[in-house]
Amino acid sequence: MTLMTVADNPLRQRAALLSAAAHNVALQQLLTEQFRRDPKAFCNAVVWTLDPRESPVIRPFVLYPFQQDTLDSLHASAQCGEDVLIEKSRDMGVSWLVLAWMLHQWLFSKGSQFLVGSRKLDYVDNPGDPTSLFEKLRFMLRQLPPWLLPKGFTVDKHATKLRLRNPATGSVIVGESANPQFSRGGRYKAIFMDEFPFWANDDTAWAAAGQSSPCRMVVGTPYGKHNTFARLRFEGQIKVLTLHWRRHPHKNAEWYAQQTRRLSPDEIARELDINYNLSVANRVFPHFGEEHKAEVLEPIEGKRLVRVWDFGYHCPCCVVLQVDGDGQVRVLHEMVGHQEVLKPFAQRVLQQCQSDYPDWPFEDLCDPAGSQKSDKSDHTSIDILNSLGVYPYHERTRIQRGLELIRHKLLPQASGQVGLVVHRRCTNLIDAFEGGYRYASPQHEVPLEEHPFEDVMDCLRYGVIFKCDFEKDKTHKRYRPPTYRSPPATNPYTGY
């Protein structure tokens, strides 16, 4: 009898092999040793999955090539003690795959401990619910051939709520829901953190887990860039596995088209496309797209550059834009301070502007909150800018009016072009458009205050209102277009 292989694994071979092993102790011993050495052979031969949407509901877990590669990577990460992040499209079998690997380790390694977590307790373990992680583990256990189960093991005694214990080896799999103290007090060979982009307290849970295990396996579909999952993906040194739907042998363009007819744009971005920017619901500007981005955007001769300042505490920012003769808003540059007070930030901005746009005339606008004291000093933000030779115009405006104008500018204008374009180097502003600047829910009218997205968008909002809003209705009767302001004879900041 040929033992189970990864390359040649038809269902009839599986059935014939298990049938032959049922009453053949020598074959059972050979298979057990092969499974111990090769997690892929273990999955292909004896692991089953459950999907109520399919027919038949119970299916053998015969690994696709991308699942074989992923399982190898997970196993290698755990053996060498490194973190791994899996970004995925929907229905790629990743939860089943990670749990099958943990079950393999639980069966064949001695004294190992593993932790399984998700964002809600019912998602970790809800007996009778096959979507919960521990119910998946119990299901796989019940389908194993009896000769492969640990000596003395019974489901009722050793597969209890949030705990799976191997009486023969002492290995344990435990469960826990997301919380700031996640995993503290335990020591684990590996920790599986499912649906991690949606965890509350994700940053503290990630840090705590790092003290409890050398191998954190974080899995999820994207949900914007303003979470720990996205920061790990784009800013960390973590090992990344990408499981896009195109790697699945049963999914093609026709399948994708069918899915897109059933899903909203943010669901398509999140569940199918692994698009971090567009995966967030309740975007303030859902119509922002590729047509609003520019690889090259040069200033137009004869037009002033507009420098717009926002004074977020230790997060000041400045956006440089220009409005052409057709009213198109052209965002040329953004500068964002991180844990930086205003004066050194403003000095850096002025140096950058002089370098990029030498001798170009500038017009300065700012947040009306600049009239308040800044940098824990006795001077206002506007005073500080004045001390550097910058004299911004400011006036209180309605947030909603600015949002309405930006939405209008995103549409094609009379010229045939969209009314707003952003240079691709303005990554914070683009990220804000694509999901960072959003409402808490469809019922909210004011966007969430999340830095730096709110700051760069406030700059754009001030600029669009003061340069493009020439309505003179009752709401805006105090409006007047800003004009260049010459510095006063005496500097109000220094007194001379």
N, C-alpha and C positions, 0 to 999 in steps of 0.2 A: 504494500500500500504506500503510495507516494504521499509524503507529508504536505500540508497546506503551504502554498507559495503565494507571494504577492502578485507576481506577474500573471499567474494562471489560476484564476479563482472563480470558475463558474459555480452557479448555485448547486448543480448536481454533484460537483466534487465535494462541496461542503456537506451536503446531505449524506453522501456515501461515506465520507470520512467519519462523521459523527456516529453514523449507524454502525460502522465497523468497530469504532472505539467503545461503544456502549458495553460490550462484554469481553473486551480485549485489554487486560491490564497492562500488558507490555506496550501496546499502542498508546494507551492513555499516558503512560510515563514518557514516551517519546514526544507526544504532542505537548504535554505540560512543559517539558524542557524547551521545546521550540517556542512556545508562547512566552515563556519567561525571558528568552533572549530577544524576541522580536515582537514588539507591541503591534505592529501591522498585521502579522500573522494571527495574533490573538483577536483583533477586530474582525478580520476577514473570515475567520473560522467559527467564532462562537458569540459575537456580540450582535444584538438585535436592537433596532430602534422602533419608535412608535410615532405615527403621524396620523391623527384622526381625519385629516383632509384627503389622505390617499387611499387607494384600494389596491392591494390589501393594506390594512392599517398597520400591521406588524411587518417589518422589513428587515432582512439581513443587512448588517452594516458592512457591505463590501465597499472598500475605500476607492474613491476616484483618485487619479494621479495627484491632483492638487492636495487632497486630504492626506495622502501618503507623505508628500513633502512636508506638510504642516506638522504631522505627527512626528516625523523625524526631527524637525526643528524644536518642537516642544520638549521632546525627550532629551535632546542635546542641551537645551537651556537649563533644564532641571539638573542634569548630571554635572554641568560645569558651574551651576549657580549664577545664572544671569537672568535679568528681567526680559520679558518679551511682550510686545504689544501687537494685537491682531485687529486690524481694521477690516471690515467686511461688508459685503452686500447682504441682504436678507436671505434666509433659507440656504445657508452654505454648510449647515451641519456642524458648526464650530462648537456649540455647547456640548452636543453629543460626543464630539471628538475629544475635547478636553476631559470630560467626565470619563470616557472610556479609557483614556490614558491613566487617569487617577485610579480607576478601578483595577487596571493592570498592575500598577505599582502597589496598590493595597493588597493584591493577591500574592505578589511575588517578592516584595521587599520586606525586610524585617524591621519592626519598630519605627516605621516612618509615619509621620503625621502630615495631614494635608488640610487646608481650609478652603471652603467654598463660600463665596459671598455674592449677593446681588442687592439691588437698591431697596427691596422690600422683603420682609420676612416670608410672606407667602410665596414669593418668587424663589426663595431658597428652599423651603420645605412646606408643602401643603399636601398632606397625605390624601391620595385619591385624585390629585390634579397632575396629570402627566406633563404639564408645562413647567412645574417646579423642578429644581435641579436634583433634589434628593429623591423625588419620585422617579426621575429618569434613572438614577443609580439603582434604586430598588428594582425597577423594571429590568434593567440589564442583568442584575443578579439573579432574578427569578428565571431568566431564560438560559443561564449557564447550565451546561451538563452537570449532573450531581457529582461526578468524579472530580470536577475541577474546583468545587467549593471547599473552603477551609474545613478541616476536621472539627466537628462539633458546632459548626455554624448553623444557625436558624435565623430566618428573616425577622420573626417576631422578637427574638431576644437580642440580636446583634445589629439590626437595621432599624433603630428607633429614630424618633424625630430629631433631626439635626445631628445625628451621630451614626456612623457606620464603623463597627469594630470587627477586626479579624482576630478571633480567639486563638488562632494557631501562630500568627506572627507578631501580634500586638500592634499592627498598623491600624491607624484610625483616620477617618475622614470626618470632619466636623463642619458645621454650617453656622453662618452669622450674617445678619443683615447690615446694611451700610450704617455706620455711625462714626463719630470722631475718634473713638477709641478702638476702631476695628482692628482685630487680631492682637491687641495688646495682651501680654501675659502668656502668650503661647509661642511655641517654636515649631516651625513647619518646614518641610522639605520644599513645598511649593504652595502658593496661594492663588486661587482662581477668582478673579474679580470680574463678574459678568455684567454686561450693560453699563460699563463704567462711565461713559459720558453723561449718564443721567443720575449719577449718585449725588446725594447731598453730602456736604463735607468731604468732597472727593480729595481735596488737597491734604487734609489732616489724616484721612484714612490711608492714603498712599504713603505718607511719611511714616505712620505707625506700622504699616505692613512691612516697610523696609527694614525695621528693627526686628521683625519676627521671622523673616524668611529671606534667603538670598535669591529666590526666584518668584517674582510676582508676574502672573499671567493675566494681563488686562485685555478684555475683549469688548468690542462694541461697534455699532454703526455711528458715524459722526453726528454731533449735535452742536454745530458752530465751533468757533475757535476759542471761546471764552470759558474753557474748563481744563482740568488737569490732563485729561486724555489727549486733547489737542496740543497742549503745551509739551507733553511728552513726545508726541508724534513729530512736532516741528522744531522744538527747541532742545530736546533732550538727546542723550546718547544711547537711547534704548534700541534694542533689536526690533525691527518692524516687519511683520508679515502682512501682505495685502492680498485679501481674497475677494477679488472682483467677480461679479457674476459671469463675466466672459470666460472665466477659467472652468466653469461648471459645464460638463459635456452635454447636459440636457437643456441648456439655456442658450437661446439665440436671439437674433434681432426680432423675430416674430413674437417670442415670449416677452421680450422687453417692451415692444409696442403694446401688447395686451396689458401688461402691468401699468404702463403709463396712463392708460385710459381709466384706470381705477384709482389712481393716486393723485394727490395734490403736488404742486411743484416742490414744496419743501420735503414731502415724503419721497418723491423721486430722487432728490438730491441725497437724502439721508439713507433710504433703504436700498437704493439701487446703485447710485453713481459714486458713492464714497466722496461726496462733495461737502467739505467742511463749511465753506462759506454760505452755501445756499440751503443748508440742511435745517436751518432754524425757522420755526413758525413765527407768525406775527411780526414779520419784517415791516418796517415803516415804509420802505421803498422797494416793493417786490418787482417793479418793472425795470430796475437797474440791471443792465446786461453788458455783453461784450461791446456793443456799439457805443457805450459810454466810456470806454477805456482807450487810451492812446499810447502807443509805443514812443512816439515823438510828438512833442507839443512845444513849439517855440513861441516866445512872446511876439506880439505884433507891434511893429514899429509905429510910433505916434500915439500909442495907447498907454495910459498909466498902468502900472502894476498896483494891485490892491493887496495890502498886507493886513490880515485880520488876526487879532489876538484874542485868546481866551485864557483865563487866569485860574484854572483848577488848582486846588491846593497841592503843591509839590508835583503837579502834573500840568504845567502850562503848555500851550501849543500855539502854533502860528501856521496859517495857511496863506499861500501866495496865489492869487488868481488874477484873471483879466477878463474883461467883457469886450467882445469884438463889436463891429459895427452892426451886425445882425442880432445882437443881444445874446449871443452864445457865451455861456460862462465856461471859461477854460481854467481848470485848476492845475497849476504848474508845479507846485511844491508844497510839502507839508513838513513841519518840524515839531516833534513832540518831546517834552521833557519828562524824565522819569526820576522821581525823588530828587527834584531840582527846584530851587527857588527861582524867582522870576528874573532877578538882575543878571546872574551869569547866563541864564537861558537866553534872555533878550540880547545880550552881547554876542552870544554864539549865532543867533539868528541874523543879526546885523552883519556879522562877518561873512556868513554864508550868502546873504543877499548881495553884498558888495562883490563877492567872488563870482557868483553866478550871473548877476545882472549889473555889471559895473556902470555907474553913471546913469542908471535908469531912474526916471522919476517914480517915487512911491507915494501912495495915498494910504493912510493907516486908519483902520477901524478897530473897535474893540468891544468886548462885553461891557455893558453898563455897570456890572458889578465891580469893574475896575476902579470905581470911585471909592471903594472900601479899602481899609488898610490891608497891607500885604506883607508877606515874608516876616511876620512877627515883628514888624517895625512900626514906627509912627507915621509912615508914608503910605499912600495909596498905591495901587498898581499903576495907575496913570501917572502919579508923581514919579515913580521909578522909571517908567518909559520916557517921561519928559527929561529926566536927568541924562538920558542917553541920546537926546535929540529927536525923540519920536513923540508926536503930538496927535494921538488918535481921536477920531470923531466917535461919539457914542450916543445912543438914544435907546430907551426902553422899547421893546417890540413884543408882539405876541408870538409865542412859539408856533401856534397853529398856522399863523400867516406865513411864517418862514417855511413850514413843511409844505403848505399848499403851493408856494412858489417853486420849491425844488421839484415837487411832483410834476408841475407844469413844464419845467425846464427839461425833465427827462423825456418828454414827448417830442416827436418831430415838429419843428417850427415851420414858419412860412417859407424859409429858405430851403426846406427839405431835409435839413440836418437836425439831429437832436440838439436841444438847447443847453446841454451840459456835457462836458467831457473832462475826464480826469487822467492825468499822467499816471502810468502804471507804477511809477516809483512811490506814489502816495498810497502805500499799502494799508495804513490804518484807516484812511477814508474809504478805500475800496472795501475793506473788511467790514466797516460800519454799514455801508450800503448793502452788503451781501449777508447781513445777519447780526452783526455786532450791535447795531442800532435797531432796537425792536421794542415792541410793547410787551408788558407782562402777560396780557391776554387780549383777545379781540375787544373786550369791553373798555380797556384803558385808552385814554386819549393822550396821555403824556408818556413819551418813551422812557425806558429804564435808564437810570444814571449809572452807566458802566464806562469806566475809563479804559482806553483813551477814546472810545467810539463817540461818546457824547461830546467830548471836547472838540474833536476835529469837525464833527457835524455842526456844532454850535458856531464854529468859525465860518463854515460854509453858509449857514443860515443867516448870520449877520451880513455877510458879503452879498448874498443874493437879495436880501431885503433892501439894503442901502444902495445897491447898484442897479437893481432891476424893477423895484416896486414903485411905480410912479402914479399909483392910484391916489386919489385925494377924496376918498369917501369919509364918512364921519369917523370911522375907526382910525383912520390914518391922517386926520386933518393936521396933526403936528408934524407930519413927515416933510422933510426937505432933503433933497439929494446932497450928500456930503461934498464938500469942496476941499481943496488942498488948504491946509492951515499952516501959515508961517510960524516959526517959533517966536515966542514973546521976547521982548528985549531983555527981561530978567528971567533966569531959569528958576521956576518955583520950587525946585527941589534943593538946589544949592544956594539960592538967594543972590546969585551974581551971574 
